[in-house]
C-alpha cells in the first residue's frame, strides 16, 4: 500500500483534531473508532472480509503500512474469525498516540510542547497542511448536502465519525442538527463501515461485555450448562442449595 492515499484511521484522526486547541475531540471513543477504521482499511485492501458479525482474514499478505500490518498479524494469530465488537473492545492502549506520532512522521501534523497549570508537560498537535483537513471535510459535506451515495471510503469515514460522536464537533449547535442526522444515515452505504461503526457503538454501550444469551427457558424455570432446564423439585420438597465455589456461605 503506497503513501499516495491517506488511510481511513489517518483521516478520522485529522477530522477529530481541533485546529484551535490542538487536541482531539471524543478521545476515549476515538480510540475505538481508530481500531474500527483499521478493519475498514484492511477490508478495502482485500486482507479481511466480514463473516456475519465476525472478521475473517482472507489474505495475510502485508499491506506495507506498519500499523495496519500489526493489526492484520494479530487478527491472523486468532486463527478463527473474531467478532468485530470483541476486536474493537479489546485493549487498544496508545493507539491514538501511535497515529498522532505516525502523522507527525509523515509531516501531516507537528507537535507543540506546552504545560498544563504551568507544571504538567503537555503536547498538542497542529495540522501542517490545513488543506488536507478541508478536503476530507469537503467530502463529508458533499455526501451530506447532495444525497448522492458516497464512495466506500467516504461512507465508512462518515459511519465512524458518527459512531465516535464527532457529529457535534463537525456540525455543532441546532443549525447542525440536520447535518448530524444525514451523517448518521450515511452508515448504510458501506457494509463493512456499518459493521464496525455499530460495533464501536455497541462497545460504548457495554454490549461487548455481555455474553450471548442461551435460548430462553420457560418462565419460572432455571437453566443449567448448555441451556438445559434444571428439574424442578417435587412439590413440598425444598430445593437443595447449589454446591461449588459460588455456593459458599459466610457466617456472620
C-alpha positions in Angstrom: 0.0 0.0 0.0 1.6 3.2 -1.1 1.5 6.6 0.6 -0.3 8.3 -2.2 -3.5 7.8 -0.4 -4.3 8.5 3.2 -5.8 5.7 5.3 -9.2 5.9 7.0 -7.6 5.9 10.5 -5.5 8.9 9.5 -8.4 10.8 8.1 -10.6 10.0 11.1 -7.9 11.4 13.4 -7.4 14.5 11.3 -11.2 15.1 11.4 -11.1 14.8 15.2 -8.2 17.2 15.6 -9.3 20.6 16.8 -7.3 23.3 14.9 -7.7 25.8 17.8 -6.8 23.7 20.8 -4.6 21.1 19.2 -6.4 18.3 21.0 -8.7 15.6 19.7 -12.4 15.5 20.2 -14.0 12.5 21.8 -10.6 11.0 22.8 -12.0 7.8 24.5 -14.4 6.8 21.8 -11.8 7.9 19.2 -9.5 5.0 20.2 -12.4 2.6 19.5 -13.0 4.3 16.2 -9.4 4.0 15.1 -9.4 0.3 15.8 -12.6 0.1 13.7 -11.0 2.2 10.9 -8.1 -0.2 10.7 -10.6 -3.0 10.0 -12.2 -1.0 7.2 -8.9 -0.1 5.7 -7.8 -3.8 5.8 -11.1 -4.8 4.2 -10.7 -2.3 1.4 -7.1 -3.7 0.8 -8.6 -7.2 0.4 -6.9 -8.6 3.6 -10.0 -9.2 5.7 -13.7 -9.7 5.0 -16.9 -9.7 7.1 -18.3 -13.1 8.1 -21.6 -12.3 9.6 -20.7 -10.2 12.7 -17.2 -11.6 12.6 -14.0 -10.6 10.8 -12.1 -13.2 8.9 -8.5 -12.9 7.4 -8.6 -13.8 3.7 -5.1 -12.7 2.8 -2.2 -12.4 5.4 0.0 -10.6 2.9 1.4 -7.4 4.4 0.0 -4.0 3.2 3.2 -2.1 3.7 1.7 0.1 6.4 3.3 -1.0 9.7 0.4 -0.1 11.9 -2.1 -1.9 9.8 0.1 -4.9 9.4 0.4 -5.2 13.1 -3.4 -5.3 13.4 -3.5 -7.8 10.5 -1.0 -10.1 12.2 -2.9 -10.0 15.4 -6.1 -11.0 13.6 -4.2 -13.8 11.8 -2.9 -15.2 15.1 -6.5 -15.6 16.3 -6.9 -18.5 13.9 -10.7 -18.2 13.7 -12.9 -15.3 12.7 -13.3 -12.8 15.6 -16.4 -10.8 16.5 -15.9 -7.2 15.4 -17.3 -6.0 18.8 -14.7 -8.1 20.7 -11.8 -6.9 18.5 -12.7 -3.2 18.8 -13.4 -3.6 22.5 -10.0 -5.2 23.2 -7.0 -3.4 24.7 -6.1 -0.5 22.5 -3.8 1.4 24.8 -1.8 4.1 22.9 -3.5 3.7 19.5 -4.4 7.3 19.2 -0.9 8.4 20.2 0.6 5.9 17.7 -1.4 7.5 14.9 -0.5 11.0 16.1 3.2 10.1 16.0 2.7 8.5 12.6 1.0 11.7 11.3 3.9 13.7 12.7 6.5 11.5 10.9 4.5 11.9 7.7 4.6 15.6 8.1 0.8 16.0 8.4 0.9 17.4 11.9 3.6 18.9 14.2 3.8 18.6 17.9 3.7 21.7 20.1 5.1 21.3 23.7 3.4 23.1 26.5 2.4 23.0 30.1 -0.9 22.5 32.0 -1.3 24.8 35.0 2.3 25.8 34.5 3.6 22.5 35.7 2.4 19.4 33.9 4.0 18.9 30.4 1.6 18.6 27.6 1.8 18.0 23.8 -0.7 19.4 21.3 -0.8 18.8 17.6 -1.4 21.2 14.8 -2.1 20.3 11.2 0.8 21.4 9.0 -1.4 21.5 5.9 -5.0 22.6 6.6 -5.9 21.9 3.0 -5.8 18.2 3.7 -8.3 18.6 6.6 -10.5 20.8 4.4 -10.5 18.2 1.6 -11.6 15.5 4.0 -14.3 17.6 5.4 -15.5 18.7 2.0 -16.1 15.0 1.0 -18.3 14.5 4.0 -20.1 17.8 3.4 -20.7 16.9 -0.3 -22.2 13.5 0.7 -24.4 15.1 3.2 -25.5 18.0 1.0 -26.1 16.2 -2.3 -27.5 13.0 -1.0 -25.5 11.2 -3.7 -24.2 7.8 -2.4 -20.6 8.4 -1.5 -17.7 6.1 -2.4 -16.9 3.3 0.2 -14.1 5.2 1.8 -16.1 8.3 2.5 -19.1 6.3 3.6 -17.0 4.3 6.1 -15.4 7.5 7.3 -18.8 9.1 7.8 -20.1 6.0 9.7 -17.1 6.0 12.0 -17.3 9.8 12.6 -20.9 9.3 13.7 -20.1 6.3 15.8 -17.4 8.0 17.9 -19.5 11.1 18.4 -17.8 13.6 16.0 -21.1 14.8 14.7 -21.4 17.6 17.2 -17.7 18.5 16.7 -18.1 18.8 12.9 -21.7 20.2 12.8 -22.3 21.9 16.2 -25.5 23.5 17.5 -29.1 23.5 16.4 -28.1 24.6 12.9 -26.1 21.4 12.5 -28.8 19.0 13.6 -29.9 18.1 10.1 -26.3 17.5 9.0 -25.7 15.3 12.0 -28.8 13.3 11.1 -27.7 12.9 7.5 -24.2 11.9 8.7 -25.7 9.1 10.7 -27.7 8.0 7.6 -24.6 7.6 5.6 -23.8 4.5 7.7 -25.9 2.3 5.3 -23.8 3.0 2.2 -20.9 0.7 3.2 -21.5 -2.7 4.7 -18.0 -3.0 6.4 -18.2 0.6 7.6 -21.6 -0.1 9.0 -20.5 -3.3 10.7 -17.6 -1.7 12.5 -19.5 1.5 13.3 -22.2 -0.5 15.0 -19.5 -2.5 16.8 -18.0 0.8 18.1 -21.3 1.9 19.4 -22.0 -1.5 21.0 -18.7 -1.3 22.8 -19.6 2.1 24.2 -22.9 0.8 25.3 -21.3 -2.1 27.1 -22.6 -4.8 24.7 -19.1 -6.3 24.2 -19.0 -7.4 27.9 -22.4 -9.1 27.8 -22.3 -12.8 27.0 -24.6 -14.2 24.4 -27.9 -15.5 25.9 -28.8 -19.1 25.8 -32.2 -20.0 24.3 -34.9 -18.8 26.6 -36.3 -21.4 29.0 -39.9 -21.5 30.0 -41.0 -18.8 32.5 -40.0 -19.7 36.1 -37.5 -22.4 35.0 -33.8 -22.3 35.7 -31.3 -23.4 33.2 -28.0 -25.3 33.6 -25.0 -25.6 31.4 -25.8 -25.5 27.7 -29.2 -24.0 28.4 -30.7 -27.3 29.6 -33.5 -26.8 32.1 -32.9 -27.7 35.7 -35.5 -30.2 37.0 -37.9 -28.6 39.4 -38.0 -30.1 43.0 -41.1 -32.2 43.9 -43.9 -30.2 45.5 -43.4 -29.7 49.2 -39.6 -30.6 49.0 -37.4 -27.6 49.4 -34.8 -27.1 46.7 -31.3 -28.1 47.6 -28.6 -25.3 47.5 -26.1 -25.4 44.7 -22.7 -26.6 45.7 -19.4 -25.3 44.4 -17.3 -22.2 44.8 -20.2 -19.8 44.1 -22.3 -21.5 46.7 -20.2 -20.8 49.8 -22.0 -19.3 52.7 -20.1 -16.9 55.0 -21.2 -17.0 58.6 -21.7 -13.7 60.4 
